[in-house]
Amino acid sequence: MTEVKHRLTHLELAASRARADAAYTEEATARQQATIDRLGERLTRVERRLDRNLLQPGRPRSDVTRAPPAALSRPSPG
């Protein structure tokens, strides 16, 4: 009878650990999703600001189509 109690206790502990792991995973997933949502909102704000700046009347075209610095441009293939 004591061996049965020991096994049952072991199974209950394993089930408890599994529930704790599942809860931790759900928490981590929720945290990551919140971060992704905030980054998406930030990206949308930046895109809107860029669109608004590009569409301002009287803005010189050279400001809009400025080439990237040579250090940031991709090397040519070959």
N, C-alpha and C positions, 0 to 999 in steps of 0.2 A: 504494500500500500504506500509506503514512503517513496518508493521509486516512481510510482504513478504521480504522486504529488510533486516530486522533483521535476519530472518531465513536463507536467502541466505548468509549473512555475517558469520553467525554461521557455516553453511555448508562449506564455503570456508576456514574458520579457521581450522575446523576439518580435511579437506582434506590436508591442509598445514602441520598440525601436523603429519598426517599419512605419508606424504612424508618424513618429517624430521626423523621420527622414522625408516622408511625403509632405509634411507641413513645411519643412525647411525648403524643399524644392518649390512648393507653391509660393512661398514668400519670396524666394529668389526670382522666380519667374515674374511675379507681380512687380517687384522692384525694377527688373530689367525693362519690363513693358512701360512702366512710368517714365524711365529714363529715355526710352525710344520715343515716347509720345512728346516729351519736352523737347528733344532734339528736332523732331519733325516740326513742331510749332515754331521753334527758333529758325529753322531753315525756311519755313514759309514766310516769316517776318522779314528775313534777309532778302529773299527773292522779291517780295513786294516792294521793299525799300529800293532795291536795285532797279526794278521796273519803273518805279516812280521817278528815280533820278535819271534814267535813260530817256524818259518821255517828256522831260521838262522842255518847254519851248525856249529857243534861243541858246540852248546848250551847244557849245562847239562840238562838232563831230569828232575831232581828234581826241577828246576826252573819252568818247564812247568806244572807239576802236583802237585804243592804245595797245601796242604789241607787248607781250610779256618780256621781262628782262631775259637776256641771253642765258643767264645762269639757271632760269626756271624753265626754259624751253626744252623740248625733247631733242635729243641728238638725232641727226639725220641717219636713216638706215644705210648701211653699206660700209 
